[in-house]
Amino acid sequence: MYNVPLHDLHQKLNASFGEFAGWNVPMIYSSTMEEHVAVRKSVGIFDISHMGRLKITGKDSLNLLEKAFTKKISKTKENFMSGPTLALNEYARVIDDEMWYKINDEEWLAVPNAATRERMINHFKQISEKNKYNVEIKDLTFDYVLLALQGPESQNIMDKLGASWTSGLKPLEFRLNENIRDSNVFLISRSGWTGEDGFEIWATPKDAEKLYNYILKEGVKPIGIAARDTLRIEMGFVLGGNEYGEDPLKYPCALSLKYGMGAIDWEKTGYIGEESLRSCRKEGLRWIRIGIEMKKNFARFIPRHGYKILIDDIEVGWVTSGTYSPILEKGIGMGYIDTRYSIVGEPITISDGKGRSGEAKISEFPLIKKK
């Protein structure tokens, strides 16, 4: 199991650690709910170095990405991120969902999910070998720390750090090789997965530690991976192993994710999984991903992974992720339901299969409405 590079610093901050995808990561510093609210109401700093950092270079880089993903990557402008987009297997099941950073047509960066980093590296190698692509795939995961400053006060913190120029960054825009205080930042992007404004920063362990400490001195709260999970559920963002995976017997077709955000470009052809994905579209879907909100009388009931979704005692689906939302002050989640029953606002019952159940309703994503 790997430690994140700033492990000792997180220990000094009294973080509780836990295992995630083969990494020993800071899960909680104070409490998940406190940290969650800090990001929604103010600002927080995450260390998400367990996620991958990849670089693909060479004259066939764009050909490789177009072959691997469902979005038309060629539309991406330089110094902007492309995505999110999906990498599929031949059954139109999702291997990973990723954002790609375009430096130029022959140089790209990406952040794969921790659990699929090695799988994606091998996937790219197999595609390259089969198509005789001229590319080089580098794993930069252990070269850089990945930090994320997230929350409505993120820009104010960047101003205090002397990096007011970040206010000019558009959403999904990035810059390379900038200095913040006396720290060299390899990459900074205006992006995130919390539903709030924020920045993601790649830096060497030495520079990242200095920057992290400067951010803490500005009163920013350190946030653990547990709050990262609760924040993404409020927004309806998916997680590999919960909402998607490669096994066609366990996970529905990628269309059932209802991913949105232009992740699938139907004008595009020639990518892996296209034939199966188009077949799913023509045949129609059996399952669709929905949001779940517990009703007031069952606000403390948490719809946990694996719980059953019922309508009039008929099992019509299953829960994939769930948590308690301190913003909505009730249990929330997401799951898959038979499309015949997928009417927004309809009442459903969530059952643990062991006698405990709670009343809920079907909701649209995001579960919290952002201005």
C-alpha positions in Angstrom: 0.0 0.0 0.0 1.3 3.5 -0.9 1.4 6.5 1.4 0.5 9.8 -0.1 3.7 11.9 -0.3 2.6 14.4 2.3 1.7 11.6 4.8 3.8 13.0 7.6 2.2 16.4 7.3 -1.2 14.9 7.5 -0.2 12.9 10.6 0.8 16.2 12.3 -2.7 17.5 11.4 -4.2 14.5 13.3 -5.7 13.0 10.2 -7.4 9.6 10.5 -6.1 7.4 7.7 -7.8 4.7 5.7 -7.2 2.5 2.6 -8.5 3.5 -0.7 -7.6 1.8 -4.0 -4.2 0.6 -2.6 -3.3 4.0 -1.0 -3.2 5.1 2.7 -5.1 8.3 2.5 -6.2 11.0 5.0 -9.9 10.2 5.5 -11.0 12.7 8.2 -9.4 15.5 10.1 -12.2 16.8 12.4 -15.5 15.3 11.1 -16.8 14.5 7.7 -19.8 16.7 8.2 -17.8 19.7 9.4 -15.4 19.3 6.5 -18.2 19.0 4.0 -19.9 22.2 5.2 -16.6 24.1 5.1 -16.3 23.3 1.3 -19.9 24.3 0.6 -19.9 27.5 2.7 -16.2 28.6 2.6 -13.2 26.7 1.4 -11.1 23.5 2.0 -7.9 21.9 0.8 -7.7 18.3 -0.3 -4.7 16.1 -0.9 -5.9 13.8 -3.7 -2.5 12.4 -4.6 -3.9 8.9 -4.6 -5.3 9.7 -8.1 -3.2 9.1 -11.1 -1.2 11.6 -13.2 -0.4 10.4 -16.8 1.3 12.1 -19.8 0.9 10.9 -23.4 3.2 12.3 -26.1 3.9 11.6 -29.7 2.4 12.2 -33.2 -0.4 9.7 -32.7 -1.4 11.0 -29.2 -4.7 12.4 -30.5 -5.5 9.2 -32.5 -5.0 7.2 -29.3 -7.3 9.4 -27.3 -10.0 9.4 -30.0 -9.9 5.6 -30.1 -10.1 5.3 -26.3 -12.9 7.8 -25.4 -16.5 8.6 -26.2 -16.0 12.4 -26.6 -14.5 14.1 -29.6 -11.1 15.0 -28.0 -10.0 16.9 -31.1 -12.4 19.8 -30.3 -10.3 20.7 -27.2 -8.5 24.0 -27.2 -4.9 24.2 -26.1 -4.5 24.9 -22.3 -8.0 23.6 -21.7 -9.4 20.3 -20.3 -11.5 18.0 -22.3 -14.2 16.1 -20.5 -15.5 14.5 -18.7 -15.4 11.6 -21.0 -15.7 7.8 -20.8 -13.3 5.0 -21.7 -15.4 1.9 -22.5 -14.7 -1.8 -23.0 -16.2 -3.7 -25.9 -19.5 -4.3 -23.9 -20.0 -0.5 -23.5 -19.2 -0.7 -19.8 -17.1 2.0 -18.3 -13.4 1.4 -17.5 -12.9 5.0 -16.3 -14.2 8.5 -16.5 -11.5 11.1 -17.1 -10.6 14.7 -17.9 -7.8 15.3 -20.5 -5.5 18.4 -20.5 -4.4 19.5 -23.9 -0.9 21.1 -24.1 -0.9 20.6 -27.9 -2.0 17.9 -30.3 1.1 15.8 -29.4 1.2 16.3 -25.7 -1.7 15.5 -23.2 -2.1 15.1 -19.5 -4.8 13.2 -17.5 -5.9 12.3 -14.0 -7.3 8.8 -14.0 -9.1 7.4 -11.0 -6.8 5.7 -8.4 -8.4 2.3 -8.9 -8.0 2.3 -12.7 -4.7 4.0 -13.2 -2.8 0.8 -14.0 -5.7 -0.6 -16.0 -5.8 2.6 -18.1 -2.0 2.5 -18.7 -2.3 -1.1 -20.0 -5.4 -0.1 -22.0 -3.5 2.7 -23.8 -0.5 0.4 -24.4 -2.8 -2.3 -25.9 -4.5 0.2 -28.2 -1.1 1.7 -29.3 0.4 -1.7 -30.0 -2.7 -2.9 -32.0 -2.8 0.3 -34.1 0.9 0.8 -34.3 0.6 4.3 -32.8 3.7 6.4 -32.2 3.2 7.5 -28.6 4.9 7.5 -25.3 2.9 6.9 -22.1 4.5 8.2 -18.9 3.2 7.6 -15.4 3.8 10.8 -13.4 1.8 9.8 -10.4 4.8 9.5 -8.1 6.5 12.7 -9.4 3.8 15.1 -8.3 1.4 15.8 -5.4 -2.1 16.6 -6.4 -3.9 19.2 -4.3 -7.4 20.6 -4.7 -8.6 24.0 -3.2 -12.4 23.9 -3.3 -15.2 26.2 -2.2 -16.8 29.6 -2.9 -13.8 31.3 -1.1 -11.2 29.6 -3.3 -10.3 32.7 -5.3 -10.0 34.8 -2.2 -7.3 32.4 -0.9 -5.5 32.5 -4.2 -5.5 36.4 -4.0 -4.0 36.1 -0.5 -1.3 33.9 -1.8 -0.4 36.5 -4.4 -1.9 34.6 -7.3 -4.7 37.0 -8.3 -3.9 36.1 -11.9 -5.9 32.9 -11.3 -9.1 35.0 -11.5 -8.5 35.1 -15.2 -8.7 31.3 -15.6 -11.9 30.1 -17.1 -13.5 26.9 -16.0 -11.5 23.9 -17.2 -8.6 26.2 -18.2 -5.1 25.4 -16.9 -1.6 26.9 -16.9 1.8 25.2 -16.7 4.9 26.2 -14.7 3.6 29.0 -12.6 4.9 30.3 -9.2 2.7 30.8 -6.2 4.6 32.4 -3.3 8.0 30.6 -3.5 6.5 27.3 -4.8 6.8 26.2 -8.4 3.5 24.8 -9.6 3.8 22.4 -12.6 0.0 22.7 -13.4 -2.9 24.7 -12.0 -6.4 24.3 -13.4 -9.7 25.9 -12.5 -11.6 22.7 -12.0 -13.0 20.3 -9.4 -15.6 17.7 -8.5 -17.4 19.3 -5.6 -19.8 21.5 -7.5 -17.9 24.6 -6.1 -15.4 26.9 -7.6 -11.8 25.7 -7.1 -8.4 24.9 -8.3 -6.4 21.7 -8.8 -2.6 21.9 -8.4 0.2 19.6 -9.4 3.5 20.2 -7.7 6.6 18.3 -6.5 6.3 17.0 -2.9 8.7 19.8 -1.7 6.8 22.6 -3.4 3.4 21.1 -2.6 4.2 20.9 1.1 5.2 24.6 1.2 2.1 25.6 -0.6 -0.2 23.4 1.5 1.3 25.0 4.7 0.7 28.5 3.2 -2.9 27.6 2.5 -3.4 26.3 6.0 -2.0 29.6 7.5 -4.7 31.5 5.6 -7.2 29.6 7.8 -8.3 27.0 5.2 -9.5 23.7 6.6 -7.9 20.4 5.6 -10.5 18.1 4.1 -10.4 14.3 4.0 -11.4 11.8 1.3 -14.6 10.9 3.3 -16.0 14.4 2.7 -14.9 14.2 -1.0 -17.3 11.2 -1.3 -20.3 13.0 0.4 -19.7 16.1 -1.7 -19.8 14.2 -5.0 -23.0 12.4 -4.0 -24.8 15.7 -3.5 -23.8 16.7 -7.0 -24.6 13.3 -8.5 -21.1 12.5 -9.6 -20.2 8.9 -10.2 -17.6 6.6 -8.7 -16.0 3.6 -10.2 -16.9 0.4 -8.4 -20.2 1.9 -7.3 -22.0 3.5 -10.3 -19.9 1.9 -13.0 -17.5 -0.9 -13.8 -16.5 -3.3 -16.6 -18.5 -6.4 -15.7 -21.7 -6.5 -17.9 -23.4 -8.8 -15.5 -23.0 -6.3 -12.6 -23.2 -2.9 -14.3 -25.6 -1.6 -16.9 -24.6 -0.1 -20.2 -22.7 3.3 -20.0 -25.9 5.1 -21.3 -27.6 4.0 -18.1 -25.2 6.3 -16.1 -27.1 9.3 -17.5 -23.7 11.0 -17.3 -24.5 14.1 -19.2 -22.0 17.0 -19.7 -21.3 15.9 -23.3 -19.4 12.9 -22.2 -20.7 10.9 -25.2 -20.6 12.5 -28.7 -23.0 10.7 -31.0 -21.4 12.3 -34.1 -18.1 10.5 -33.2 -17.3 7.1 -34.7 -14.5 4.6 -34.3 -14.0 4.4 -30.6 -13.8 1.2 -28.5 -17.3 0.1 -27.3 -19.1 2.2 -29.9 -21.0 -0.7 -31.5 -22.3 -1.9 -28.2 -23.1 1.6 -27.0 -25.2 2.3 -30.2 -27.0 -1.1 -29.7 -27.9 0.0 -26.2 -29.3 3.2 -27.6 -31.4 1.5 -30.3 -32.7 -1.3 -28.0 -33.6 1.1 -25.2 -32.4 1.0 -21.6 -33.7 -1.4 -18.9 -31.9 0.6 -16.1 -31.3 4.3 -15.5 -29.4 6.1 -12.8 -31.5 8.2 -10.5 -31.1 10.5 -7.5 -32.6 9.5 -4.1 -33.8 11.9 -1.4 -35.2 10.5 1.9 -38.5 12.0 3.0 -38.7 14.2 6.1 -39.9 11.4 8.5 -37.0 9.3 7.4 -34.3 12.0 7.1 -31.8 10.1 9.2 -32.1 6.9 7.1 -29.0 6.5 4.9 -29.6 4.7 1.6 -26.4 2.7 1.5 -24.7 0.8 -1.3 -26.5 -2.4 -2.1 -29.8 -1.5 -0.5 -32.9 -2.3 -2.5 -35.3 0.2 -4.2 -38.9 -0.8 -3.9 -42.3 0.4 -5.3 -45.3 -1.2 -3.6 -43.1 -4.0 -2.3 -41.8 -4.8 -5.8 -38.0 -4.7 -6.1 -37.3 -2.3 -9.0 -33.7 -1.3 -8.5 -30.7 -0.9 -6.2 -28.7 1.8 -4.4 -25.1 2.4 -5.6 -24.0 5.3 -3.2 -25.5 7.1 -0.3 -24.7 9.5 2.6 -26.2 12.1 4.9 -26.3 15.5 3.4 -25.7 18.3 6.0 -26.9 20.8 3.4 -30.2 19.1 2.8 -30.3 17.7 6.3 -31.4 14.3 5.2 -30.2 11.0 3.7 -29.4 11.1 0.0 -28.0 8.8 -2.6 -28.2 7.4 -6.1 -28.9 4.1 -7.7 -30.3 2.3 -10.7 -34.0 1.8 -11.3 -36.1 0.0 -13.9 -36.8 2.7 -16.5 -40.5 1.9 -16.3 -40.6 3.4 -12.8 -38.1 6.3 -13.3 -40.5 9.2 -12.9 -38.9 12.2 -11.0 -40.8 12.9 -7.8 -42.3 9.4 -7.5 -42.2 7.9 -4.0 -40.0 4.9 -3.5 -39.0 2.7 -0.5 -35.3 2.0 0.3 -34.8 -1.3 2.1 -31.7 -2.8 3.6 -33.2 -6.3 3.0 -33.0 -7.1 6.7 -36.2 -5.4 7.9 -35.2 -1.8 8.0 -36.6 0.6 5.4 -37.3 4.3 4.7 -39.5 6.3 2.4 -37.8 8.4 -0.3 -38.5 10.0 -3.6 -36.8 10.0 -7.1 -34.8 13.2 -7.7 -32.9 14.8 -10.5 -29.2 15.6 -10.3 -27.6 17.6 -8.8 -29.4 16.9 -5.5 -28.4 20.4 -4.3 -29.2 23.2 -6.6 -26.2 25.6 -7.2 -26.6 29.2 -8.2 
